[in-house]
Amino acid sequence: VDGLIIATAARDDLLVARCIAQHVPFVLVNRGADAEGLSMVVNDDQLGTQLAVQHLVALGHRRIAHLAGPQNLSTGFVRRAGFVAAMREAGLPAGSIVNCAGYSREAGKSGCEKLFAKAPDITAIVASNDLLALGCYDALHAMNLSCPENISVIGHNDMPLMDMVSPPMTTVRIQHREMGAQAALVLLENIASPDRAPEAVVLQPAIILRKSTAQPRPAGK
C-alpha cells in the first residue's frame, strides 16, 4: 500500500513501529501513540473530559466518579488525566475511578457496579465513551436507580442515536467527519512528500447537553 490511516493504535503499537521501520507513510486517527514525532489527527480528549466535569460541577455535583477507558489506549489514558485535572481545578477529590478493560456496554455495566462498591454516595459519573455510559444505564436499572434523578451520566464521542436512548445522553461530541477528512489530507501530503515533518492535528470537542444530567438530589430525598 502507499500509506495507512490507523484507527486502532494502542499507546505502544507494533503496527506503528513496523510502519516507521519500513518507511510506510501513515497517520493515526482518533487514537494517538506514545512515540514522538508521529502524524496524527485526534480530538482534545483531555479538554473533553474537563468540559464534562465542569458541567457537572456547575449543576452542583461534588461526588463525581469516572469510568475510565483502557489505559493502553490514548483515549482512555488522556481522558482519565483530564478528569483528574478538572476535579483538582474544582477543588474536589478524584478518588472514585474505575479502569475498564474495554470500550463496551458490558465493561461499562461491570465498571459501574465496581464504582458503587467503592463509592456508594456518588451523584454523577463521567464515562470515557458512550458505550461505557450505556453500560452505566444498565447497571443503574439493575440497582433500581434512575438517571438523572439519582445519578447523572455523561458519555464521550456522541455516537449515532445517543439522542434516542432513554434518557437522551449528555455527551462530549468529537469531530468524527472532520477527523477523517483531515487524516486523509495529512496522509496524502505524507505520501507526496515522505520527508516532510510529522503533523499533529488536534480538533476541539463540545459538550452536548441532553437529559441524562441534572442537579443532584438533595440529601435525604
N, C-alpha and C positions, 0 to 999 in steps of 0.2 A: 504494500500500500504506500501511497505518497505521504500519508500522515494520519494521525489518530486524534479524535476527540474522546477523552476518557472521562466517563461519568461515574466510575466505580472505584476511584482511587481511595486506598487507605493512607494513613499518615506515613507509613513506611511500606511502600508498594513495589513489588517485584516487577510489575509491568512498566512502571515509570522508570525504574533502574535500567531495565532492558532497553527501553527507548533511548535513554541517554547514552548507554554503552554502544548502541548500534546506530546512533545519529539519525533516528527516525523522528521527524517533526511531530510534535504533539501539543495539545493544550488540555489542561484539566478544566472540567466544568462542574460547578456546584460544590465539589469537594476539593480541597487543596491537599498538599502533602508537605511533610516537614523539610524536605530538601530545599535548599536555597536556589534561587535563580531559575524558577520554572514559570512557563507561561500558563496562566490560569484565568478563568472568569468565574468569580464567586460572588455571593452576596455577603454583606457585612453581618455575619452571624452573631457577633458579639453585640452589636448595636440592636439587632432584632430582639434578642432576649432582654436587653436592657429596656427597650420600649415596653415589653410585656410586663416587666416588674414595675416600671414607673406607672403604668396604667392601673395596676392592682393597688399600689401604694396610694394613688390619688383617690381610689374608691374607699380607702380606709383599711385595707388589709395590712396586717403586720406579721402574721404567721403564714408565710408563703413557702411552699415546697417546690422542689424542682425534680422532674422526671427526666433524667439526662439520657442522651443517646449513647451509643457505643463510643468508648473513649479512644478506640483505634481509628475512628473516623474524625476528620477535622470538624464536621458539623456538630457532632456530639461533644467534642473537646472544647471548641470555641464557644458554643452556646452555653455550656456549663460555666466557663470562665466569665461570660457576660452576665450570667445570673449572679454569681458570687460578687462581681464588681458592683452591680446595681444594688444588691442588698446592702453592701458595705456603704455605698454612697447614700443610701436611705437611712443609715444608722441602725440596720436590722441584722440579726444573726442569720447566717446562711447554712445552718447545720442540717436541715431536712432535705437531703439529696439522695436519690437512688439512681445508680447507673443501670441502664437496661442493656441486655446482651444484644438486642437487635432493634430495628425500627419496624415493629409490627404491633397489631392490635393486641395480640396475646401477650407480648412483652410489656405493653402498657398496662394491661389488667394486672399482671403479676407485680409489676413495679409499683402500681398504685396501692395494692394491698400491703406491700412492704413499707411504703411511706406511712400508711396509717398505723402500722405496727410500731414504727419508730416515733411518730409524732401524731397522736390521735386528735390533737387540738388544732391542726392546720385549718385554714379557711380558704386557701387558694392553691392551685397547682399550675406551674408553668411547665408545659411538656415540650420536649425538644423537637417533636414533629407532630403532625396531625394524627397519624396512626396511633402513636402513644397516647394522645389525648382521647381518641376514640376508645382505647382500652381503659382509660380512666372512667369514661361514661359507663362501660360495662361493669367495672368494679364498684362504682358508686351505686348503680342499680342493684347489684347483688347485696350491698350493705344497707339497702333501703334509705340511701341518702339521695338528695335531689340537687341537681345542678341548674341554676346557680344558688338556689335557696340555702343549701348547706355548704356547698363547695363551689367556688368559681374555678373554671378551667380555661386555659389558653393553649392553643396549638401553635404550630410553626410550619409554614410553607404555603398555606391556603390552597390545598389540593382541590380539584373539582368536587362539587357537591357539598362542601363544608357548610354552605348556606342552607342545605336541605336536611341536615341531620337535626335531631331534637335533643337539646336546644341548638339552634344555629350557632356555629362555633366562632367565638372570638379567636383570631389567629394572626400571626405575623405573615404578611404576604411578601414572598420573594418574587423577583422578576424572571419568571420562567422563560418567556418568549425572548426577552432581551438577552438573557444569559446565553441561549442557544445561538442567537444571531451574532452576538459579539464573539463567541467561541469560534464560529465558522470564519469570521473575518480574521481573527488572530491566527488561526491555523493556515489560512491561505497566504497570509503575509509571511509566516514562518517557512512555508514551502517555497515561496518565491525568493525569499532571502534567508537561507539557512544560517547565516552568520549574524543576523540581527539580534539585538538584545532581547531577552525574555520580557514579556509584557504581562503584568498582573492587573486585571480589571476588577474593581470592587463595586458592586451595584448596591443601591440603597433600598432597604426594606421599608415596609409601612405596616402599622397595626390596623387591622380591620375589626371594628367593633360590631359584635352581634349580641346574642342573648345568653352566652354561657358565662358571662361575668356580671357581677352585681356587687353592691355594698355588702360587707359581711353582716351576718345576722347578729344582733346584739346578744351578749352572753345571757343564757337562761331562757332564750326564746327559740 
